[in-house]
């Protein structure tokens, strides 16, 4: 009966190690995703600003045309 107990302990330790590895991997992935997310947000902000600038330019042009008339 002793061998079976030893095998069970080995299995338990193996499972624990696997779980810890998986957890570590998931945390690393989360960090990477977070970094990527931050980068994406920065890009989005820039896009939004670009759109605002474009709209402002169009508005200015329209106002100039009105002034000329």
KEMAR-264692 format. One record per residue (C-alpha): residue number from 1; chain; x, y, z. Coordinates in nm, 3 decimals, always signed. Layout:
! residues N
SITE   seq   mol         x         y         z
SITE   NUM     A         X         Y         Z
...
//
This chain:
! residues 69
SITE   seq   mol         x         y         z
SITE     1     A    +0.000    +0.000    +0.000
SITE     2     A    +0.297    +0.230    +0.048
SITE     3     A    +0.381    +0.250    -0.322
SITE     4     A    +0.031    +0.358    -0.412
SITE     5     A    +0.048    +0.642    -0.155
SITE     6     A    +0.381    +0.755    -0.300
SITE     7     A    +0.237    +0.753    -0.651
SITE     8     A    -0.058    +0.962    -0.534
SITE     9     A    +0.178    +1.217    -0.376
SITE    10     A    +0.380    +1.237    -0.700
SITE    11     A    +0.062    +1.292    -0.899
SITE    12     A    -0.050    +1.563    -0.656
SITE    13     A    +0.284    +1.743    -0.681
SITE    14     A    +0.280    +1.718    -1.060
SITE    15     A    -0.071    +1.864    -1.076
SITE    16     A    +0.028    +2.145    -0.839
SITE    17     A    +0.332    +2.228    -1.052
SITE    18     A    +0.123    +2.225    -1.370
SITE    19     A    -0.136    +2.453    -1.208
SITE    20     A    +0.129    +2.700    -1.094
SITE    21     A    +0.285    +2.703    -1.442
SITE    22     A    -0.055    +2.762    -1.601
SITE    23     A    -0.131    +3.044    -1.356
SITE    24     A    +0.204    +3.209    -1.427
SITE    25     A    +0.148    +3.181    -1.803
SITE    26     A    -0.199    +3.332    -1.774
SITE    27     A    -0.063    +3.623    -1.569
SITE    28     A    +0.207    +3.687    -1.830
SITE    29     A    -0.054    +3.681    -2.109
SITE    30     A    -0.270    +3.923    -1.912
SITE    31     A    +0.025    +4.163    -1.874
SITE    32     A    +0.092    +4.147    -2.248
SITE    33     A    -0.276    +4.203    -2.327
SITE    34     A    -0.283    +4.500    -2.089
SITE    35     A    +0.018    +4.656    -2.262
SITE    36     A    -0.139    +4.597    -2.603
SITE    37     A    -0.465    +4.743    -2.475
SITE    38     A    -0.288    +5.059    -2.359
SITE    39     A    -0.123    +5.094    -2.699
SITE    40     A    -0.459    +5.049    -2.873
SITE    41     A    -0.619    +5.313    -2.652
SITE    42     A    -0.344    +5.561    -2.740
SITE    43     A    -0.401    +5.494    -3.111
SITE    44     A    -0.777    +5.539    -3.067
SITE    45     A    -0.724    +5.875    -2.897
SITE    46     A    -0.504    +5.989    -3.186
SITE    47     A    -0.766    +5.878    -3.438
SITE    48     A    -1.035    +6.070    -3.251
SITE    49     A    -0.822    +6.382    -3.244
SITE    50     A    -0.752    +6.348    -3.616
SITE    51     A    -1.124    +6.329    -3.688
SITE    52     A    -1.185    +6.641    -3.476
SITE    53     A    -0.912    +6.829    -3.662
SITE    54     A    -1.055    +6.726    -3.999
SITE    55     A    -1.403    +6.842    -3.897
SITE    56     A    -1.261    +7.172    -3.773
SITE    57     A    -1.083    +7.229    -4.105
SITE    58     A    -1.404    +7.159    -4.298
SITE    59     A    -1.594    +7.400    -4.075
SITE    60     A    -1.331    +7.670    -4.126
SITE    61     A    -1.346    +7.624    -4.505
SITE    62     A    -1.726    +7.647    -4.498
SITE    63     A    -1.711    +7.966    -4.293
SITE    64     A    -1.456    +8.115    -4.535
SITE    65     A    -1.685    +8.043    -4.830
SITE    66     A    -1.975    +8.213    -4.646
SITE    67     A    -1.755    +8.518    -4.579
SITE    68     A    -1.656    +8.542    -4.946
SITE    69     A    -2.023    +8.543    -5.052
//
